[in-house]
Amino acid sequence: MTRWTGLLTVMALGASVVSCDSAQPPAKVTRARVKRTGPATMEVIPVEGQLPYCLLFTTSEKGVIRQLTLTREKRSIRCDANKPIADTRFRVPVQEGKVRVYVFFSDEPVPAGWVAQQLYELRDRERITAMDLRLPGRISVETLEFTPEKSPREATGVAVASDGGAAPDAGARALSAKSTSH
């Protein structure tokens, strides 16, 4: 009887291990999304079902940390679902490279200075979670990425012919017309 009980226990444990291995990992919950509004501008839009307050920070490849939601009270702001945070487009300096966008959602307004200090302390971490933060209430973190691009207007050294550069000899024709008019 003991053998059969042991065998059944081993089989039951083996079956549970197989079922755990075949189970899909939980889908990543998306709390916000970045919407490109220009070459170097973005909006950050919370999705439905998030905590009501948020703070928005970026950290660049060059190591610059910026708080994007600044208020007089120096606290997190109200963030409505499906509306850009602070109803604002944020500009990311091209020279700082790709940025990580951190959206800190909370169930109550939290002091921005505390979050900024902790973000600075955790700057070398690959990933920051709500468990890494020492903040009151319920907190969730969404990490997004945005890569600013140089605007076509900012390009330098590009000459465009009056015909839009369609003719292969557009520049040569302009020079020859000037030299024959003498």
Phi, psi and omega in degrees: 000323181294321178299314182295322178295317179296317180296316178296323179295315179297318179295319179295317178295320178297320179294322180289327177293318179297317181292328178290321181292324183278347179291140179285144175295153181298141180293143180291130179278126177263122183262335181204165177222155177260132177244119178289127178246356178186180181302323182231022179235152183211159168241146176246124188238115177291147176268172181300144172089014181269163174297151193285342182246152179208159172232146183234125179229155169233149170233130184264168176300332180278355178096006180279128177253128180234136172266123184265340180253083180264131176228165178297325181284347181057044179228169177296158184249165176288132181234116181268144180296143176063018176233141179303138178300131181060015182048045188225148168263131182257135179264133179248122180299126182300320184294347179270352177078195182299144179239151167265132180255118178255124175247116180258110178266143179215160180273353177213158178298132179242151180294126181295326181299321179297315181294317180300316180297316181291324177297320177297317180294330183261012188301335182272355180282144177290324184221138177241132179240171178297331180292339180282346187261146176254084183225152179284155174076195178271135182228141169224153185234135172242129178247123181237172177230150177213132178245112179289149179239151178290134179289145177302330178292334182278352181294141180238155176079017180255121177259134180240129179286159183295335178270015179081007178079018182288323181282134183295336181248029186304315180291321181293322179297319181297319179292318182291328178294322179292320185285335179274348182280354182286000000 
